[in-house]
Amino acid sequence: MRIERRAGPGSLETYVLSGDGAEVRLVPGRGGLVTHWSVGGEALLFLDEATLVDVSRNVRGGIPLLFPNAGPLPAEGVEFAGRRISQPQHGLARLAAWEVVDAVGDDDTARISMRLRSSDATRVGFPFDFESELAVSLSDGRLLLEWRFTNTGDVPMPLHAGTHPYFTVPVAQKAKAQVPSKATRLKERRSGEVRPASPVHFGEGEVDVALLDHGPAATLLRGDGSRIELNSTPQLSTLVLWTLPDQPFICVEPWTAPGGALASGEGLSSVAPGASEALAIEFHFVR
């Protein structure tokens, strides 16, 4: 397995992990973003490259990292442990430049480790001290993200995290695409309505729902006989599904809690001073 460091796109730098007919690209300077994953020459992640290169815009595509909030916060912010948190939608991690601390390739695995630490800039809207470490690995065509959060401060730190993968599904296949689920409750994220879960149809305009009790494993059936399997650690039990009409992607997003958890407390966890919490998610493509 190989790791290559490349200049670009634009002023950015890309790390390429490859071997056994699979390839992963990630851009540490744009939120530690995995921008590309392909198996057997098939690109499995959607990316609008113009949004990647233009650092004034949020990137649409790849696998954005969500922390310290998944989804939006109230305009006035929220309070936790007597401290006021104000963040853009999906938080600061996807907007930050991550530091590469290790890059190793051997016969079986290519692995990049990155780190994001609290700073004066992060404390403005998230007044907690932390160290976040992300390892991205490619092995046997499978993509693995291992994400650890350490509270380096002296008060409990709230933890609401997730990933936001944009999986490629051609528009012509979306009506046949499915994400089977045993969830019993579904939340319409735009209206806030919670209702009994029912099958989600991706060929009928915008979809933006949360399966509140889905569990840590999910499968995207892409409508052509292929599938992408997601297997996560137990904390990632909320599954958000999102797509837009006439766009060739379906987002299948494992979160630790429903949107708004920092305000509502629903499903919200915390990390004690000096302690760590580890999350992981593996992606597997099956033809």
N, C-alpha and C positions, 0 to 999 in steps of 0.2 A: 504494500500500500504506500502511496506517495503523498507528499505535501509540497505544494508549490506556492510561493509568494509572488503575486503579480501586482504591477501598478495598474490603477484604474478600477472601475470606470471613473472618468473625470479625475478629480483630485484625490479620490479614495484609493484604498489598498484592499486587495482581495486575497484570501487564502483559499487554495483549491485542494480538496482531499479527493483522491481518486484511486481506483483499482477494482479488479473483478467486474468490469463493465458498468461501474457506478461512479458518480461524481457528485460532490457537494462543494458549493462555494459559500463563503461567508465574508462579511465586511465588518470588521470590528468597529470601525469609526462611525458606523451608522446603526448604533444600538445593538452591536453584536449580532447583526441580522444574518441568518441563513437565507441567501437569495436564490439558491438553485439546488435542486436534488434531482438527479436523473438515474434511471436504472435501465440498462439495455438500450440507451439512446433516447428513451422517452422522458421528456421533462415533466416533472410531477408538481412543480410549484409555479404558479403565476407570478409575474413581476412586471410592473410598469416601471421600466428603467428610468424614465424621465423623472419620476418622483424619487428615485434612489440618488440620482446625480445632483438634483436640486436640493441642497441641504436646508432650504427654507421651508420645504414641504414635508409632510408626513409621508413615509414610504407606503405605497400600496402594493403589497405582495410579499413573497417570502414567508418567513416565520417570525413576525414581531414578538418581542418579549414584553409581557405586561406586568408591571410592578412600579409603585406600591399599590396600584389600583387597576382592576380589570373593569373596563367600562368607565362611564363618566362619574364625577363627583358633583354635588350641588355647587352652584356658583359661589355661595358663601363659604364653601369648604366644610370640613368636619373636624371634630375634636376627639382626640384619643390620648389617654394618660395626661390630660391637661394641656395638650399641645395641639395647635391648629394645623391641619393638613389641607393644602390646596394644590391640586394637580390637574394637568390637562387630561383629556380622555386617555385611558390606558397607562398613564403614569410616565415616569421619567426614564425608565430603563431603555425604552426603544428610541429615545432621543439622545442618549449619552454615547460618548466614545468609550469603548471598552479597551482595556489593556491586555494584550496577548502575553501570557506568562509561560506558555509551553506549547511546543508543536512537535509531535512524535509520530513517526510512521514505522510500522514493522510488518512482518509477513501477513498479519491478520487484520490490523486495525490502523487507521489514521485518526489522530485525535488532536484537537486544538483546545487549550484551556485559556479562558479569559477571566478578567476580574474587573469589577466596578466597586469603588469605595465611596462612602459618603464624603462630602466636601462642603465648603461654604455655599456653593451653588445649589447642591441638592437639599441642604438644610433650610433654604428659604421657603420651600413648599412642603418639605417632608423633614421636620426637625428631629430626626433620629439618626444615630450613628450605626452604620452597617458595613458589612463587606459581602458582596455577592460574587459568587464564582460560577461560571458556566463552562462545562466541557461539552464539546460537539465531536461526536465520533462517527466514523463510517466503517462498517464491518459487514461483509457478506451482503452488500447492497442495502443494509439496514442503517437508518439514521437514528442516532441516540443523542438526546439532550439531557444532561444531568445538571441540575441547578441547585446551588446551596446558598442559603441566606444565614449570615451570622450577625447577631446583635452585639455590636461592640460598644453600646452605650450602657446607661445605668437605669433605664426604665424599660418596661415591656414595649416591644415594637410590633405594630399590627402587620399581618401578612395576608395580602390578597394578591394572588399572582396567577398567571396563566400564559398560554401561548396562543397565537392567532394564525395558524397555517392557512395559506391560500392555495388550495389544491386545484390543479388544472382539471377542468371538466369542460369540453367543448359545448358551446351553447346548444347545439343540436342534440346532445346527450342529456342535458340537465333534467328534462321531463322524466327520464328513466332512472335518474340517480336516486339513491336512497341512503339513509343512515338508520338502520334498524335500532330500536331502543325498547327497553323494558321500563323506561321511566313512566311514572304515574302522573307527574305534574309538569306542565309546560307554561312558561311565562313569555308573553309577547313583550319584547323589550321596548318597543316604541310606545305602547299604551300602558304597560305595567300590568295588564290583565293576566291573572293566573287561572288556568283551567286544566281539566284533565288532559293528559297527553294524548295526541293522535298523530298519525303519520304526517311527516312534513313533505310538502311537494315543492320541488325546486324549480319547476317550469312555469310557475304562476306569479311572476313579478318578484318584488323584493321579499326576502325571508330574513327575519331577525328574531330568533327565539332562543330561549334557554331551557334545556331539559334539566330540571332542578335536581332530580335524583337518578341521573343516568348511570353513574358509576365510572370507574377509571379505564374502561376499555371501550373502544368504538371502532366501527368499520364504515368507511365510505365506499358504497357500491357505485362505480362511476358511470354506469349505464351502458358499458360496452363489454361486460364480462370481467373486467379487471376490478381490483379493489385496493384500497389503502387501509391497513390496519393500524390502529393507535393503541398502545398499551402503556398506561401511566401508573404512577404510584397512587395509593388510595386517596390522598388529599385532593386529587384532581377529579372530583366526582360530578361537578357541574359541566354540562356540555352545551356550548353556544354554537348555533348554526346560523350562518349569514351568507347571503348572496344578493347580487343585484341583477335585474333583467339585462339581457344582452351582453353580459360579461362572462368570460370563460373560466370562472372559478367558483368553488364552493368552499367556504371557510368552515372547518370543523375544529372547535376551539375548547380544549380542556382548561377549566378554571378551578381554583380552589373554593370558590364561593360564588353565588349569584352576583350580578352587577349591583353596585350600590352597597356592598357589604360593609364598607367603612362607615357608612352613615346608618344603615339599618342594624348592623351586627349579625345579620343572618349568615351563618356558616363561617364567620370571621374567626381566624386563629391569630395567635400572637407568639412571639419568640421572646423568651426571658433573657435578661442581661447575661451575656457570656455564652448563651446557647445558640444552637444552629438548627435549621430545618432544611431537609433535603427533598427535592422533587425530581422526578425523572419521567421522560416520555420517549418511547421508541416508535418509529414509523417503519412500516414494512409494506412494500408493494408486491402484489400478487397478480399475475396476469390471468 
